[in-house]
Amino acid sequence: MYEKDGEKYFVVDSHMHYWNAAPDNWVEGAENYAKGWIECFHAYQSLGPAETHWPIERFQKYSEDDLMKDVFDDGHVDVAVFQPTYLKEWYSEGFNTTERNAILAEKYPGKFILNTRWDPREGDAGLKTLRANVSRYGCKGVKLYTAEWRQGSRGWKLTDPDAYRYLEACQELGITNIHVHKGPTIWPLDKDAFDVADVDHAATDFPALNFIVEHVGLPRIEDFCFMATQEPNVYAGLSVVIGGLMHARPKFFAKVMGELLFWVGEDKMTFGSDYGIWEPRWQVEGFVDWDYPSDEFSDYPRVTTATKKKILGLNAAKLYGIEVPAECRLEPGEGTPAAQDDAQLVARA
C-alpha cells in the first residue's frame, strides 16, 4: 500500500517475474542467444532512474530476498502477479517458469497470484500440462508469448486453430485472464511476431475471456487503441509504459497515457512494474505524482486520484477477485471513466 497526501493506494503489480538467466542455465549451443537476450533486457533497465540500475550479475539471477525487499518491503506492492516466460530453447530449466514462481507463491501465501502459460505448438502434451498446472496451483490467468522460438518456428498467433483449442480449454478450466505480450521485442525475437492484430479476432470469439495486452502493443499504440476501444474484454497492461517511458521519455509517456485514457479508459488499464527490469517503488511514487507536463496535452482526459487508484490496483483486483481494504476502495460513482465518450477533458476543466 502507498499513502500520499492522505490518500491510500492499494497496489497490484500485475506483471512481474522471478527469473534465472545465469550462465549455468544457458542451453549448450545457444549461449549466444541466452546471453544476448538477458543483456537486451538489462539495457531496458537503463530507462529507469540511475540509482535503480543493477549490475548484470545480479540482473541475471536476483535472489528471493532481493525480490521480497524490492517488491513488497520497499515497493509499496500489496499483491503481485507472476507472469512466466519459458524460453527453453535458450535456458535449460526455463527462463521464468510456473514451477519456479510457485516456490515463492507457496512460501508467501496472499502475496502472489500465480499465473501459468501455454504454447499451442506443444499440442496435446501442452494441454495436459495446462490442466495439471490449474489443478495443482489454481491458476486463473496465463501469460502468452507469441514470438517465442520453438523447434524452428519463430512465433505463433492467437488466431491459429491450435491456439483456439487452448483458449477453449481456458474457458473450461476457469482461466479468465489472458495476458499477451504485445510490445517491444527483445533480441533475437521478431518484432512482427508481437503484432496486436490477432488479439482483435480472438477477443471477439471469446467474449468471456479478458485479454490483457501487456505493453499495450508498443510501438503499435494507435493500432492497439483503435482495437481495444471497441473490444470490451481487451485491457491495457502498462508494464513497460510506466517503467520504460515515464522517466526516460516523459512527453512520449504523456502521449501514450493520453491516448490510452481517451480510447481505452481508466477502467481497463492495469499497472505492472515488469520487475526485475524495473523496481516498482519509483514507478508507484512517480505515477501518483504524475500529470500531463503542459497544455500541449489539453485534449486528453484529465488524470484524477481515482484514475490512479484504479490503474495502480483496483482494476487488477477486480480481474482477479482480490479483496481490497475498505480504506482503499472508491465510493460508488467516484472516478467516472476517463474515456472518449464521457470524460471531462483537460481543455474543459
C-alpha positions as CSV (number, residue, x, y, z in Angstrom):
1,M,0.0,0.0,0.0
2,Y,1.1,3.5,-0.7
3,E,-0.1,6.6,1.1
4,K,0.4,10.2,-0.2
5,D,-1.4,13.4,0.9
6,G,-4.0,11.5,2.9
7,E,-4.9,9.1,0.0
8,K,-4.3,5.4,0.3
9,Y,-3.5,3.4,-2.9
10,F,-3.9,-0.4,-3.0
11,V,-1.2,-1.6,-5.4
12,V,-1.4,-4.8,-7.5
13,D,1.7,-5.3,-9.6
14,S,0.0,-7.3,-12.3
15,H,3.2,-8.1,-14.3
16,M,6.4,-9.2,-12.6
17,H,8.9,-12.0,-12.8
18,Y,11.4,-14.3,-10.9
19,W,13.8,-15.4,-13.5
20,N,17.1,-17.3,-13.8
21,A,19.2,-16.2,-16.7
22,A,22.6,-17.1,-15.1
23,P,25.2,-18.7,-17.4
24,D,24.8,-22.2,-15.7
25,N,21.2,-22.2,-17.1
26,W,22.2,-21.5,-20.7
27,V,21.5,-24.2,-23.3
28,E,24.7,-25.6,-24.8
29,G,25.0,-24.3,-28.3
30,A,22.5,-21.5,-27.7
31,E,24.7,-19.5,-25.3
32,N,24.8,-16.5,-27.8
33,Y,21.0,-16.2,-27.7
34,A,20.7,-16.7,-23.9
35,K,23.4,-14.1,-23.3
36,G,22.1,-11.7,-25.8
37,W,18.5,-12.0,-24.5
38,I,19.4,-11.1,-20.9
39,E,21.7,-8.3,-22.0
40,C,19.0,-6.8,-24.1
41,F,16.6,-7.0,-21.1
42,H,19.3,-5.4,-18.9
43,A,19.7,-2.5,-21.4
44,Y,16.0,-1.6,-20.9
45,Q,16.7,-1.1,-17.2
46,S,18.7,2.0,-18.2
47,L,15.4,3.7,-18.9
48,G,14.8,4.0,-15.2
49,P,16.5,6.3,-12.7
50,A,20.2,5.7,-12.4
51,E,20.1,4.8,-8.7
52,T,17.9,1.8,-9.6
53,H,20.3,0.2,-12.1
54,W,21.7,-3.2,-11.2
55,P,25.0,-4.9,-12.3
56,I,24.5,-7.6,-14.9
57,E,25.4,-10.4,-12.5
58,R,22.5,-9.5,-10.1
59,F,20.2,-8.9,-13.1
60,Q,20.8,-12.4,-14.5
61,K,19.6,-14.1,-11.3
62,Y,18.3,-12.0,-8.4
63,S,17.6,-13.7,-5.1
64,E,14.3,-14.4,-3.2
65,D,15.4,-11.8,-0.6
66,D,16.0,-9.2,-3.4
67,L,12.5,-9.7,-4.8
68,M,10.7,-9.6,-1.5
69,K,12.5,-6.4,-0.4
70,D,12.2,-4.6,-3.8
71,V,8.6,-5.5,-4.4
72,F,6.9,-5.7,-1.0
73,D,9.2,-4.1,1.7
74,D,10.2,-1.1,-0.4
75,G,8.0,-1.2,-3.5
76,H,4.5,-0.5,-2.0
77,V,3.1,-3.6,-3.6
78,D,0.2,-5.4,-1.9
79,V,-0.3,-8.3,-4.3
80,A,2.0,-9.3,-7.2
81,V,1.1,-11.4,-10.3
82,F,3.7,-13.8,-11.6
83,Q,3.9,-13.9,-15.4
84,P,6.0,-16.8,-16.6
85,T,8.1,-16.9,-19.8
86,Y,9.8,-20.2,-20.5
87,L,12.3,-19.7,-23.4
88,K,13.6,-23.3,-23.1
89,E,15.3,-23.1,-26.5
90,W,17.9,-21.0,-24.7
91,Y,17.5,-21.7,-21.0
92,S,17.8,-25.3,-19.8
93,E,15.4,-25.0,-16.9
94,G,13.4,-22.2,-18.5
95,F,13.8,-18.5,-18.0
96,N,10.9,-17.8,-15.7
97,T,8.7,-20.8,-15.1
98,T,5.5,-21.6,-13.3
99,E,7.3,-24.1,-11.0
100,R,10.0,-21.6,-10.0
101,N,7.4,-18.9,-9.3
102,A,5.3,-21.4,-7.3
103,I,8.1,-21.8,-4.8
104,L,7.6,-18.2,-3.7
105,A,3.8,-18.2,-4.1
106,E,3.5,-21.2,-1.8
107,K,6.0,-19.8,0.7
108,Y,4.3,-16.4,1.0
109,P,0.5,-17.0,0.8
110,G,-1.6,-14.0,0.0
111,K,1.4,-12.1,-1.6
112,F,1.3,-13.6,-5.1
113,I,-1.1,-14.6,-7.8
114,L,0.4,-17.5,-9.7
115,N,-0.3,-17.5,-13.4
116,T,0.9,-20.2,-15.8
117,R,1.4,-20.2,-19.6
118,W,0.8,-22.2,-22.7
119,D,2.1,-22.5,-26.3
120,P,-0.2,-24.1,-28.9
121,R,2.7,-25.6,-30.7
122,E,3.0,-28.1,-27.8
123,G,-0.2,-29.8,-28.9
124,D,-1.9,-32.4,-26.6
125,A,1.1,-32.6,-24.3
126,G,0.8,-28.8,-23.6
127,L,-2.9,-29.1,-22.9
128,K,-2.2,-31.9,-20.4
129,T,0.4,-29.6,-18.7
130,L,-2.0,-26.7,-18.6
131,R,-4.7,-28.8,-16.9
132,A,-2.1,-30.1,-14.4
133,N,-1.0,-26.6,-13.5
134,V,-4.5,-25.4,-13.0
135,S,-5.3,-28.5,-10.8
136,R,-2.1,-28.1,-8.8
137,Y,-1.9,-24.3,-8.4
138,G,-5.4,-23.0,-9.1
139,C,-4.2,-20.6,-11.8
140,K,-6.7,-18.0,-13.0
141,G,-4.5,-16.4,-15.7
142,V,-1.9,-17.2,-18.3
143,K,0.9,-15.3,-19.9
144,L,1.3,-15.9,-23.6
145,Y,4.5,-15.1,-25.6
146,T,3.6,-15.2,-29.3
147,A,7.2,-14.6,-30.5
148,E,8.8,-17.4,-28.6
149,W,11.0,-19.7,-30.7
150,R,10.3,-23.5,-30.7
151,Q,11.9,-26.2,-32.8
152,G,12.5,-23.9,-35.8
153,S,9.2,-22.0,-35.5
154,R,9.7,-18.3,-34.7
155,G,6.2,-17.5,-33.4
156,W,2.5,-18.2,-33.5
157,K,-0.8,-16.3,-33.5
158,L,-3.9,-16.3,-31.3
159,T,-5.9,-17.0,-34.4
160,D,-4.1,-20.3,-35.1
161,P,-6.5,-23.3,-34.9
162,D,-4.4,-24.9,-32.2
163,A,-4.4,-21.6,-30.1
164,Y,-8.2,-21.8,-30.2
165,R,-8.1,-25.3,-28.6
166,Y,-6.1,-23.8,-25.7
167,L,-8.5,-20.8,-25.4
168,E,-11.4,-23.2,-25.2
169,A,-9.5,-25.1,-22.6
170,C,-9.0,-21.9,-20.6
171,Q,-12.8,-21.3,-20.6
172,E,-13.4,-24.9,-19.4
173,L,-10.8,-24.7,-16.7
174,G,-11.9,-21.3,-15.3
175,I,-8.9,-19.3,-16.5
176,T,-10.3,-15.9,-17.3
177,N,-7.3,-13.6,-17.7
178,I,-5.2,-14.0,-20.9
179,H,-2.1,-11.8,-20.6
180,V,-0.5,-11.5,-24.1
181,H,2.9,-9.9,-24.6
182,K,2.4,-7.4,-27.4
183,G,5.1,-4.8,-27.3
184,P,8.8,-4.1,-27.6
185,T,10.8,-7.0,-28.8
186,I,13.9,-8.5,-27.2
187,W,16.8,-9.7,-29.3
188,P,16.7,-12.1,-31.2
189,L,12.9,-12.3,-31.4
190,D,10.9,-11.0,-34.3
191,K,9.1,-7.7,-33.8
192,D,6.2,-8.7,-36.1
193,A,5.5,-11.8,-34.1
194,F,4.3,-9.4,-31.4
195,D,1.8,-7.6,-33.6
196,V,-1.5,-6.9,-31.9
197,A,-3.8,-7.8,-34.8
198,D,-4.6,-11.3,-33.7
199,V,-6.0,-10.1,-30.4
200,D,-8.9,-8.5,-32.1
201,H,-10.2,-11.7,-33.7
202,A,-9.7,-13.8,-30.6
203,A,-11.3,-11.3,-28.2
204,T,-14.4,-11.2,-30.4
205,D,-14.6,-15.0,-30.5
206,F,-14.0,-15.5,-26.7
207,P,-16.0,-12.7,-25.0
208,A,-15.9,-14.5,-21.6
209,L,-12.1,-14.1,-21.5
210,N,-10.2,-10.9,-20.6
211,F,-7.3,-10.2,-22.9
212,I,-4.7,-8.0,-21.1
213,V,-2.4,-6.8,-23.7
214,E,0.9,-6.3,-21.9
215,H,3.0,-3.4,-23.1
216,V,-0.1,-2.1,-25.0
217,G,1.3,-3.1,-28.4
218,L,4.2,-0.7,-28.4
219,P,5.3,0.6,-30.8
220,R,1.8,0.0,-32.4
221,I,0.0,2.2,-29.8
222,E,-2.6,3.5,-32.3
223,D,-3.4,0.1,-33.6
224,F,-3.9,-1.2,-30.1
225,C,-6.1,1.8,-29.0
226,F,-8.4,1.6,-32.0
227,M,-8.8,-2.1,-31.4
228,A,-9.2,-2.0,-27.7
229,T,-11.8,0.8,-27.7
230,Q,-14.3,-1.5,-29.5
231,E,-13.5,-4.8,-27.7
232,P,-15.0,-4.6,-24.2
233,N,-12.8,-7.5,-23.0
234,V,-9.4,-6.1,-24.1
235,Y,-7.3,-4.3,-21.4
236,A,-4.1,-2.2,-21.5
237,G,-1.3,-3.7,-19.4
238,L,1.0,-0.8,-18.6
239,S,4.2,-2.8,-17.9
240,V,7.0,-1.1,-19.9
241,V,4.7,2.0,-20.4
242,I,5.4,3.3,-16.9
243,G,8.8,1.7,-16.3
244,G,10.2,2.4,-19.8
245,L,8.7,5.8,-20.6
246,M,7.7,7.8,-17.5
247,H,11.3,8.6,-16.5
248,A,13.2,8.4,-19.8
249,R,10.6,9.8,-22.3
250,P,8.2,12.0,-20.3
251,K,6.5,13.6,-23.3
252,F,6.0,10.4,-25.1
253,F,4.7,8.8,-21.9
254,A,2.2,11.6,-21.6
255,K,1.1,11.0,-25.2
256,V,0.8,7.2,-24.7
257,M,-1.2,7.6,-21.4
258,G,-3.4,10.3,-23.0
259,E,-4.3,8.0,-26.0
260,L,-5.0,5.1,-23.7
261,L,-7.2,7.1,-21.4
262,F,-9.0,8.7,-24.3
263,W,-9.7,5.4,-26.2
264,V,-9.5,2.6,-23.7
265,G,-10.4,4.3,-20.5
266,E,-9.2,4.2,-16.9
267,D,-11.3,1.2,-16.1
268,K,-9.3,-1.0,-18.5
269,M,-5.8,-0.2,-17.6
270,T,-3.6,-2.1,-15.2
271,F,-0.2,-1.3,-13.6
272,G,2.7,-3.7,-13.9
273,S,6.3,-2.9,-12.9
274,D,7.9,-5.6,-15.1
275,Y,10.2,-6.4,-12.2
276,G,13.1,-7.3,-12.3
277,I,13.6,-5.0,-15.2
278,W,12.4,-2.1,-13.1
279,E,11.7,-1.8,-9.4
280,P,8.1,-0.9,-8.5
281,R,8.9,1.8,-5.9
282,W,9.9,4.7,-8.2
283,Q,7.1,3.7,-10.6
284,V,4.3,3.8,-8.0
285,E,5.6,7.0,-6.4
286,G,6.2,8.7,-9.7
287,F,2.8,7.8,-11.1
288,V,0.9,9.0,-8.1
289,D,2.7,12.4,-8.6
290,W,2.3,12.4,-12.4
291,D,0.2,14.7,-14.5
292,Y,0.5,16.0,-18.1
293,P,3.5,18.2,-18.4
294,S,2.0,21.0,-20.4
295,D,-1.1,22.4,-22.2
296,E,0.2,20.5,-25.3
297,F,-1.8,17.6,-23.9
298,S,-5.0,19.5,-23.1
299,D,-7.2,17.4,-25.4
300,Y,-6.7,14.2,-23.4
301,P,-8.8,13.1,-20.4
302,R,-7.7,14.6,-17.1
303,V,-6.0,12.3,-14.6
304,T,-7.6,12.2,-11.1
305,T,-6.7,10.5,-7.9
306,A,-9.4,7.9,-8.7
307,T,-7.8,7.3,-12.1
308,K,-4.5,6.5,-10.4
309,K,-6.2,4.2,-7.8
310,K,-7.9,2.2,-10.5
311,I,-4.8,1.8,-12.6
312,L,-2.4,1.0,-9.7
313,G,-4.6,-1.7,-8.2
314,L,-8.3,-1.6,-8.2
315,N,-8.8,-2.7,-11.8
316,A,-6.5,-5.7,-11.4
317,A,-8.1,-6.6,-8.1
318,K,-11.5,-6.8,-10.0
319,L,-9.9,-9.1,-12.6
320,Y,-8.5,-11.5,-10.0
321,G,-11.1,-11.2,-7.3
322,I,-8.7,-9.7,-4.8
323,E,-10.2,-8.2,-1.6
324,V,-9.4,-4.5,-1.3
325,P,-9.2,-2.9,2.2
326,A,-12.1,-0.6,2.9
327,E,-9.9,2.4,3.2
328,C,-8.5,1.9,-0.3
329,R,-11.8,1.5,-2.1
330,L,-13.6,4.1,-4.2
331,E,-17.1,5.3,-3.3
332,P,-19.8,4.3,-5.8
333,G,-19.6,6.6,-8.7
334,E,-16.3,8.1,-7.7
335,G,-14.0,8.4,-10.6
336,T,-16.0,8.4,-13.8
337,P,-14.3,6.6,-16.6
338,A,-11.8,8.7,-18.5
339,A,-12.9,7.5,-21.9
340,Q,-13.7,9.2,-25.2
341,D,-17.4,9.4,-24.8
342,D,-17.9,10.5,-21.2
343,A,-14.7,12.1,-19.9
344,Q,-14.3,15.7,-18.9
345,L,-11.3,16.8,-20.9
346,V,-8.5,19.0,-19.6
347,A,-9.5,21.7,-22.1
348,R,-12.9,21.9,-20.5
349,A,-11.7,21.9,-16.9
